[in-house]
Amino acid sequence: MSRVTIVDQRLCLRFSRAEKVMGVLRDLEVPLDRVVAADPLQESWWRVVRGWRLGFSLPRVRLLGTWWWRRKRQLVDLRRGRPALRIVLRDGCPYDELLVSTPDADGLLAQLRQAGVGGRTIRYS
């Protein structure tokens, strides 16, 4: 299971070896000053995760990998039944958005708010 933590003013996303292989992913570290917004992921997956993918997909159960849509690049690690966050990153980062399930989504969101990360709702048409 992947882990999302904040260490030394950096947002760290760590994957297990199996997740790295299935999702064709690497661990990711992003400075907190590159994080624009973070919000709970409320919408259904099929409305948020779109486009071409490189990785693993078991629809409505588990999504893991990179998705591209309209010049946006999403790192996706979503599991059914787990709370999830949408984290928006600044231009110049390897991804535009991180869509991640984490058991302590509320705690991570509170840490991001304390670090000065705001929230905004993004709607896709």
CYANA upper distance limits for C-alpha pairs under 8 A (distance plus 0.5 A):
  1 MET  CA     15 PHE  CA      7.14
  1 MET  CA     16 SER  CA      6.66
  1 MET  CA     19 GLU  CA      8.06
  2 SER  CA     13 LEU  CA      7.43
  2 SER  CA     14 ARG  CA      5.91
  2 SER  CA     15 PHE  CA      4.87
  2 SER  CA     16 SER  CA      6.64
  2 SER  CA     19 GLU  CA      8.14
  2 SER  CA     77 ASP  CA      8.47
  2 SER  CA    102 THR  CA      8.49
  3 ARG  CA     12 CYS  CA      8.35
  3 ARG  CA     13 LEU  CA      6.22
  3 ARG  CA     14 ARG  CA      5.69
  3 ARG  CA     15 PHE  CA      7.16
  3 ARG  CA    102 THR  CA      7.63
  4 VAL  CA     11 LEU  CA      7.70
  4 VAL  CA     12 CYS  CA      6.16
  4 VAL  CA     13 LEU  CA      5.11
  4 VAL  CA     14 ARG  CA      7.06
  4 VAL  CA    102 THR  CA      7.47
  4 VAL  CA    108 LEU  CA      8.45
  5 THR  CA     11 LEU  CA      6.47
  5 THR  CA     12 CYS  CA      5.76
  5 THR  CA     13 LEU  CA      7.16
  5 THR  CA    108 LEU  CA      7.74
  6 ILE  CA     10 ARG  CA      6.02
  6 ILE  CA     11 LEU  CA      5.14
  6 ILE  CA     12 CYS  CA      6.42
  6 ILE  CA    108 LEU  CA      8.41
  6 ILE  CA    111 GLN  CA      8.26
  7 VAL  CA     11 LEU  CA      7.07
  7 VAL  CA     12 CYS  CA      7.43
  9 GLN  CA     31 PRO  CA      6.59
  9 GLN  CA     32 LEU  CA      6.07
 10 ARG  CA     29 GLU  CA      6.74
 10 ARG  CA     30 VAL  CA      5.90
 10 ARG  CA     31 PRO  CA      4.75
 10 ARG  CA     32 LEU  CA      5.68
 11 LEU  CA     29 GLU  CA      6.08
 11 LEU  CA     30 VAL  CA      5.62
 11 LEU  CA     31 PRO  CA      6.63
 11 LEU  CA     32 LEU  CA      6.59
 12 CYS  CA     27 ASP  CA      8.15
 12 CYS  CA     28 LEU  CA      6.35
 12 CYS  CA     29 GLU  CA      4.99
 12 CYS  CA     30 VAL  CA      7.08
 13 LEU  CA     27 ASP  CA      6.25
 13 LEU  CA     28 LEU  CA      5.59
 13 LEU  CA     29 GLU  CA      6.81
 14 ARG  CA     26 ARG  CA      8.37
 14 ARG  CA     27 ASP  CA      5.32
 14 ARG  CA     28 LEU  CA      7.15
 15 PHE  CA     19 GLU  CA      6.27
 15 PHE  CA     20 LYS  CA      6.54
 15 PHE  CA     25 LEU  CA      8.47
 15 PHE  CA     26 ARG  CA      7.67
 15 PHE  CA     27 ASP  CA      6.44
 16 SER  CA     20 LYS  CA      6.76
 17 ARG  CA     21 VAL  CA      6.91
 18 ALA  CA     22 MET  CA      6.58
 19 GLU  CA     23 GLY  CA      6.13
 19 GLU  CA     24 VAL  CA      8.20
 19 GLU  CA     25 LEU  CA      7.89
 19 GLU  CA     64 LEU  CA      8.06
 20 LYS  CA     24 VAL  CA      5.85
 20 LYS  CA     25 LEU  CA      5.17
 20 LYS  CA     26 ARG  CA      6.41
 21 VAL  CA     25 LEU  CA      7.42
 22 MET  CA     55 GLY  CA      6.43
 22 MET  CA     56 PHE  CA      6.20
 22 MET  CA     64 LEU  CA      7.91
 22 MET  CA     65 GLY  CA      8.24
 23 GLY  CA     54 LEU  CA      7.45
 23 GLY  CA     55 GLY  CA      4.45
 23 GLY  CA     56 PHE  CA      5.88
 23 GLY  CA     64 LEU  CA      5.56
 23 GLY  CA     65 GLY  CA      4.67
 23 GLY  CA     66 THR  CA      7.94
 24 VAL  CA     54 LEU  CA      7.43
 24 VAL  CA     55 GLY  CA      6.15
 24 VAL  CA     65 GLY  CA      6.79
 25 LEU  CA     65 GLY  CA      6.92
 25 LEU  CA     66 THR  CA      8.33
 30 VAL  CA     34 ARG  CA      7.17
 30 VAL  CA     35 VAL  CA      8.13
 30 VAL  CA     93 CYS  CA      8.35
 31 PRO  CA     35 VAL  CA      7.77
 32 LEU  CA    115 ALA  CA      7.93
 32 LEU  CA    117 VAL  CA      8.42
 34 ARG  CA     89 LEU  CA      6.25
 34 ARG  CA     90 ARG  CA      5.81
 34 ARG  CA     93 CYS  CA      8.07
 35 VAL  CA     87 ILE  CA      7.61
 35 VAL  CA     88 VAL  CA      6.59
 35 VAL  CA     89 LEU  CA      5.09
 35 VAL  CA     90 ARG  CA      6.70
 35 VAL  CA    117 VAL  CA      7.16
 36 VAL  CA     87 ILE  CA      8.11
 36 VAL  CA     88 VAL  CA      5.95
 36 VAL  CA     89 LEU  CA      5.79
 36 VAL  CA     90 ARG  CA      6.51
 36 VAL  CA    117 VAL  CA      6.71
 36 VAL  CA    118 GLY  CA      7.34
 36 VAL  CA    119 GLY  CA      8.45
 37 ALA  CA     87 ILE  CA      6.31
 37 ALA  CA     88 VAL  CA      5.60
 37 ALA  CA     89 LEU  CA      7.70
 37 ALA  CA    117 VAL  CA      6.07
 37 ALA  CA    118 GLY  CA      5.43
 37 ALA  CA    119 GLY  CA      5.16
 37 ALA  CA    120 ARG  CA      6.64
 38 ALA  CA     85 LEU  CA      7.23
 38 ALA  CA     86 ARG  CA      6.12
 38 ALA  CA     87 ILE  CA      4.86
 38 ALA  CA     88 VAL  CA      6.71
 38 ALA  CA    109 LEU  CA      7.42
 38 ALA  CA    112 LEU  CA      7.93
 38 ALA  CA    117 VAL  CA      7.32
 38 ALA  CA    118 GLY  CA      6.96
 38 ALA  CA    119 GLY  CA      5.60
 38 ALA  CA    120 ARG  CA      7.65
 39 ASP  CA     85 LEU  CA      6.15
 39 ASP  CA     86 ARG  CA      5.91
 39 ASP  CA     87 ILE  CA      7.16
 39 ASP  CA    109 LEU  CA      7.79
 39 ASP  CA    119 GLY  CA      6.08
 39 ASP  CA    120 ARG  CA      7.33
 39 ASP  CA    121 THR  CA      7.78
 40 PRO  CA     83 PRO  CA      8.16
 40 PRO  CA     84 ALA  CA      6.47
 40 PRO  CA     85 LEU  CA      4.95
 40 PRO  CA     86 ARG  CA      6.65
 40 PRO  CA    105 ALA  CA      8.04
 40 PRO  CA    109 LEU  CA      8.38
 41 LEU  CA     83 PRO  CA      8.05
 41 LEU  CA     84 ALA  CA      5.79
 41 LEU  CA     85 LEU  CA      5.37
 41 LEU  CA     86 ARG  CA      6.05
 41 LEU  CA     99 LEU  CA      8.27
 43 GLU  CA     47 ARG  CA      7.16
 43 GLU  CA     48 VAL  CA      7.35
 44 SER  CA     48 VAL  CA      7.26
 45 TRP  CA     49 VAL  CA      6.20
 45 TRP  CA     60 ARG  CA      7.55
 46 TRP  CA     50 ARG  CA      7.40
 47 ARG  CA    124 TYR  CA      7.98
 48 VAL  CA    124 TYR  CA      7.72
 49 VAL  CA     67 TRP  CA      7.58
 49 VAL  CA     74 GLN  CA      8.31
 49 VAL  CA     76 VAL  CA      8.29
 50 ARG  CA     67 TRP  CA      7.16
 50 ARG  CA     68 TRP  CA      7.58
 50 ARG  CA     69 TRP  CA      6.49
 51 GLY  CA     67 TRP  CA      6.51
 51 GLY  CA     68 TRP  CA      5.77
 51 GLY  CA     69 TRP  CA      5.11
 51 GLY  CA     70 ARG  CA      8.49
 52 TRP  CA     67 TRP  CA      5.96
 52 TRP  CA     68 TRP  CA      5.79
 52 TRP  CA     69 TRP  CA      7.28
 53 ARG  CA     65 GLY  CA      7.40
 53 ARG  CA     66 THR  CA      6.06
 53 ARG  CA     67 TRP  CA      4.80
 53 ARG  CA     68 TRP  CA      6.93
 54 LEU  CA     65 GLY  CA      6.17
 54 LEU  CA     66 THR  CA      5.78
 54 LEU  CA     67 TRP  CA      6.99
 55 GLY  CA     63 LEU  CA      8.48
 55 GLY  CA     64 LEU  CA      6.29
 55 GLY  CA     65 GLY  CA      4.68
 55 GLY  CA     66 THR  CA      6.86
 56 PHE  CA     62 ARG  CA      8.26
 56 PHE  CA     63 LEU  CA      6.44
 56 PHE  CA     64 LEU  CA      5.59
 56 PHE  CA     65 GLY  CA      6.62
 57 SER  CA     62 ARG  CA      6.49
 57 SER  CA     63 LEU  CA      5.12
 57 SER  CA     64 LEU  CA      6.84
 58 LEU  CA     62 ARG  CA      5.62
 58 LEU  CA     63 LEU  CA      6.73
 59 PRO  CA     63 LEU  CA      7.53
 60 ARG  CA     79 ARG  CA      8.46
 60 ARG  CA     80 ARG  CA      7.00
 61 VAL  CA     79 ARG  CA      6.30
 61 VAL  CA     80 ARG  CA      5.43
 62 ARG  CA     77 ASP  CA      8.07
 62 ARG  CA     78 LEU  CA      6.20
 62 ARG  CA     79 ARG  CA      5.16
 62 ARG  CA     80 ARG  CA      6.92
 63 LEU  CA     76 VAL  CA      6.89
 63 LEU  CA     77 ASP  CA      6.16
 63 LEU  CA     78 LEU  CA      5.66
 63 LEU  CA     79 ARG  CA      7.17
 64 LEU  CA     75 LEU  CA      8.29
 64 LEU  CA     76 VAL  CA      5.77
 64 LEU  CA     77 ASP  CA      5.05
 64 LEU  CA     78 LEU  CA      7.07
 65 GLY  CA     75 LEU  CA      6.45
 65 GLY  CA     76 VAL  CA      5.88
 65 GLY  CA     77 ASP  CA      7.22
 66 THR  CA     73 ARG  CA      7.38
 66 THR  CA     74 GLN  CA      6.08
 66 THR  CA     75 LEU  CA      5.26
 66 THR  CA     76 VAL  CA      6.51
 67 TRP  CA     73 ARG  CA      6.32
 67 TRP  CA     74 GLN  CA      5.62
 67 TRP  CA     75 LEU  CA      7.12
 67 TRP  CA     76 VAL  CA      7.69
 68 TRP  CA     72 LYS  CA      6.11
 68 TRP  CA     73 ARG  CA      5.19
 68 TRP  CA     74 GLN  CA      6.89
 69 TRP  CA     73 ARG  CA      7.19
 72 LYS  CA     95 TYR  CA      8.14
 72 LYS  CA     96 ASP  CA      6.42
 72 LYS  CA     97 GLU  CA      8.40
 73 ARG  CA     94 PRO  CA      8.45
 73 ARG  CA     95 TYR  CA      5.63
 73 ARG  CA     96 ASP  CA      5.81
 73 ARG  CA     97 GLU  CA      7.18
 74 GLN  CA     95 TYR  CA      6.20
 74 GLN  CA     96 ASP  CA      6.45
 74 GLN  CA     97 GLU  CA      5.35
 74 GLN  CA     98 LEU  CA      6.25
 74 GLN  CA     99 LEU  CA      7.54
 75 LEU  CA     95 TYR  CA      6.98
 75 LEU  CA     97 GLU  CA      6.89
 75 LEU  CA     98 LEU  CA      5.37
 75 LEU  CA     99 LEU  CA      6.68
 75 LEU  CA    100 VAL  CA      8.44
 76 VAL  CA     98 LEU  CA      6.61
 76 VAL  CA     99 LEU  CA      5.32
 76 VAL  CA    100 VAL  CA      6.50
 77 ASP  CA     99 LEU  CA      6.60
 77 ASP  CA    100 VAL  CA      5.20
 77 ASP  CA    101 SER  CA      6.64
 78 LEU  CA     82 ARG  CA      8.30
 78 LEU  CA     84 ALA  CA      7.55
 78 LEU  CA     99 LEU  CA      7.30
 78 LEU  CA    100 VAL  CA      5.92
 78 LEU  CA    101 SER  CA      5.44
 79 ARG  CA    101 SER  CA      6.59
 82 ARG  CA    101 SER  CA      6.28
 82 ARG  CA    102 THR  CA      7.00
 82 ARG  CA    103 PRO  CA      6.75
 83 PRO  CA    101 SER  CA      6.07
 83 PRO  CA    102 THR  CA      6.55
 83 PRO  CA    103 PRO  CA      6.83
 83 PRO  CA    104 ASP  CA      8.17
 83 PRO  CA    105 ALA  CA      6.46
 84 ALA  CA     99 LEU  CA      7.46
 84 ALA  CA    100 VAL  CA      5.85
 84 ALA  CA    101 SER  CA      4.45
 84 ALA  CA    102 THR  CA      6.39
 84 ALA  CA    105 ALA  CA      6.62
 85 LEU  CA     98 LEU  CA      8.28
 85 LEU  CA     99 LEU  CA      6.30
 85 LEU  CA    100 VAL  CA      6.00
 85 LEU  CA    101 SER  CA      6.92
 85 LEU  CA    102 THR  CA      8.29
 85 LEU  CA    105 ALA  CA      7.03
 85 LEU  CA    109 LEU  CA      8.37
 86 ARG  CA     97 GLU  CA      7.26
 86 ARG  CA     98 LEU  CA      6.26
 86 ARG  CA     99 LEU  CA      5.20
 86 ARG  CA    100 VAL  CA      7.24
 87 ILE  CA     97 GLU  CA      6.04
 87 ILE  CA     98 LEU  CA      5.50
 87 ILE  CA     99 LEU  CA      6.97
 88 VAL  CA     96 ASP  CA      6.54
 88 VAL  CA     97 GLU  CA      5.04
 88 VAL  CA     98 LEU  CA      7.01
 89 LEU  CA     93 CYS  CA      7.09
 89 LEU  CA     95 TYR  CA      7.44
 89 LEU  CA     96 ASP  CA      5.72
 89 LEU  CA     97 GLU  CA      6.30
 89 LEU  CA     98 LEU  CA      8.33
 90 ARG  CA     96 ASP  CA      7.34
 91 ASP  CA     96 ASP  CA      7.49
101 SER  CA    105 ALA  CA      7.87
104 ASP  CA    108 LEU  CA      6.74
105 ALA  CA    109 LEU  CA      6.52
106 ASP  CA    110 ALA  CA      6.64
107 GLY  CA    111 GLN  CA      6.80
108 LEU  CA    112 LEU  CA      6.74
109 LEU  CA    113 ARG  CA      6.66
110 ALA  CA    114 GLN  CA      6.71
111 GLN  CA    115 ALA  CA      6.80
112 LEU  CA    116 GLY  CA      7.03
112 LEU  CA    117 VAL  CA      5.89
112 LEU  CA    118 GLY  CA      8.50
113 ARG  CA    117 VAL  CA      5.44
113 ARG  CA    118 GLY  CA      6.76
